[in-house]
Amino acid sequence: MDLCRSQKSGDERVASEDQGEYWRCTAIEPETRLRVGRGIGQTETRAAIELWHRVKQREAHAHEPPPILSDGWGGHREALVQVYGQVPAYEGRGRPPTRKQPLAGWHYTQMVKHRDAKGNLIGVDSRVIYGDATTLAQTGTRTVHVERTHLTSRLMNGRLVRKTLGFSKALSMLEASCVWEDVVYNLTRAVKTLRLEVMPPIKRRWMPRSPAMAAGITDHIWSIRQVLMAVPVPTNSI
């Protein structure tokens, strides 16, 4: 699972709890490009905590986080411990532990980019935050999917564009626009790198697929009309 770099949105002037500059974190699966969760908060750590609470609701990641690759931004180190960490068992010496600790088996890597004074990329360092010698093999070392999803979000959602008059006037509107963006991206957009070659080709050579199709959630690309006509099922009732 790749982690999209946090994105800022909102008014620079902080007037109340739901106004000001906000961060959004998005989690995607690199194989299917499926967006599996998002978090929005006034700090990167708060956004990351909300993100991992959403990811934890998925049955496959209910007990431990998936292998994670992110850039050097974000408060994911602290968020993972808060959401998935456990307090160590008391061994009978000293004070009983009270703080959560990361667990064995986690795999989290950061790709930290270094730039010169003009902003040109001069190098990239891989840092294993949680894990062992097999972590790089589990997470990979390429953030190309992260950067492409970052660009797609800004093209689809004008509220995430910096220095614009299109920012959200209320937090609820920012959250609603991000939910709609993820639904449209997962269900209605065909991703070129996910297409399958039709053998033998009859009417067309390639079969387009959306991230939801690649993940096995649906068998066709949805139309906007179909999305608007669908009735979502609350997560807590499944």
N, C-alpha and C positions, 0 to 999 in steps of 0.2 A: 504494500500500500504506500503510495506517495502522499506527501502532504504539501498542499499548495501554500505558497507564501502568504502570510497575512496581508490583507488589503485594507486600506484606510478609507473611510467614507464619513461624511457628515460635516456640519458646520464647525468652524474653528472656535467659535464663542460658546463657552459652556454656561448655559443658563439654568439647567435643571438636570435631574438624574438621567432622563432619556434624551438629552441633547448634548452635542459636543462631537468629538472625534471618536469614531468607533473602528474596531478591527474585526475582520472576518477571516476565519480559518476554514479551509475546506479539505476534506480527505477524499482521495480518489484511489481506485484500484488500477494499477498500471496495466494489467492484462486486458481489462475490459473498458477502461476509462470511466467507469461508473463512479459517480459522486455518491458516497455512502454516508456523509455527515457534514455538518457545518456548525460553526460556533461564532457568535457575535458578542463582543464585549468591549468595554472602554479601555481595556488593556489587553495585550496579547495573551497573558496568562489566563485571564477570565474567558477570553474567546476559546483558548485551547481546552480549558476545563469543560466548557459546554460542549465542545466538539467531541471530546472523548467520552462524555456521558452518553451522547447520542450513538457513538460507535459501540459502546458497551451494551446497548440495547439489542444489538444483533447477536443472534444465538452463537455464531461462530467465534465471536470475540467477547463473550460474556465474562470470561474468567481471566483472560490475559490479552494484552494488545497484540495486533498483528505486527510483522516486521515493518519498520517505519523508516522512510528516507525523507528528509526535509532539508531546506536550506539553513543558513545560520540564524535566521530570525525565529521569533516565537518563544513562548514559555512552555513548550511541550515537555521539557524535562520535569518541571514542577507539576504540570498537569497530570502526567502519567502516574506519578507517585500518588497524587491526591485521589485519582480515580481508581487506579488498579493496585496501588501499593497496600501493604499489610503491616500491622504493628508486630514486630518480632515477639516470639514467645519469651516469657520471663524465665531466666535461668537460675534464679534464686540468689543472685549477687547484686548488690547495689540497688538503685532505684529501678522499679519496673519501667520498661520502655513505653513511651507514649506517642512517638512520632512514626508515621508510616515510612517504610523503606521499599526500594525497588526489589523485585524478585528475580531469581535466576530464570533464565530462559527468554528474557526480553531481548529484542534486537532493535536498536535505534541508532541511526547514523545521520550525522549532519554533514552536508557539503557546503563548506564555507568558501565564498569567493573573495579574492583579493583584487583590488583595483588601484590604478595609479591616480595621480592628482586630476587627470582629465576624465576619469571614469572608465578607462579602458581595462578590460579584464587581463590580469597578468598571471593569475594562478588560482588553483582550486585545491583546498585541503579537505580530506575526508576524516572526520572525527567520530569515533565510536563512543557514543554516550552511554548506552547500555548494551551489553553483550560480550561476546568472546571472539575467538579467532574465526568463527564461521559467520559473524555478523554481516560483513561486507558481501558475502555470497548470498545471504538471505535478503538483504535490502537493496543490493545493487549500488551503483555509484553514479547514475545518470539522473539528472533532474529535468530532462527535456520535456517529459509529460507535465511536470509541475509548471514550467514556464509557459507551455502552450495553453494549459487550462487557465493560467493567470491572464493571458491575453484574451482568451475567449470570454472570460467573465467581464472584462472591461468593455468588450464589444457588445455583449448581450445586455449588460446591466449598466445603464448610464449613471446610476447612483454610486458606482464604485470609481468613477473617473475623478481624478484629482483636479482641483482648481477649476470647478465648473459650477454653474448655477443649478445643476440637476441633482444636488444632494437632497437627501430625505429630510423633511421637516420634523419627522417624528420617528422614534425607534421602531414602532409597529410597522410603519411603511417600509423601512429598510428591511426588516425581517420578512415581510410579505413579498417584496420584490426578489429577495434571495431565494425564498422557497419556490417561487414561480420560475426563476431562472434555472434552478436545479432540475425541476420537473421537465421543463422544455428541453433542457440539454440531455437528460437521461432517456427520454421517451421519443422525442420528435426529431432529433438531429442525427443524420447519418455521418459517422466518422469515417473518413477515407481509409485510415489505417486498419479499420476493423472489417472492411469489406471482404467477401469470400469470392473466389473465382468459381464460376459455374462451369462444370465439366459434364457433358460437352456443352459448349455455348449454343443456345438456341436463339433467343431473342436478344439477349444481352450477355456480356462476358462476366460482369461482376454483379454480385448481389450485395446491395448496401445494407449495413447494420448499424443500429444505434447501440449505445452502451448498455441499455437495458436488454437488448437482444443478445449481446455478447455475454451478459451475465446470466442468461436463461430466465429472465423475469417475464418477457413477452416474446412473441414469435413474429412481430411485425413492427414497422415504424408507425407510431401514432400520428394522427393529425391533431391540430390545435383544437378542432371541434370535438374530437374524441376525448381529449384531456379535459375540456370544459364540461363535457357531459358525464364524466366518470365521477363516482362518489367515493372519496377516500375512506379507508377503514382506519379508525384510531389505532395507534400502535399499542396502547395499553390493553386493547381488547383482543389482541391476537393470542 
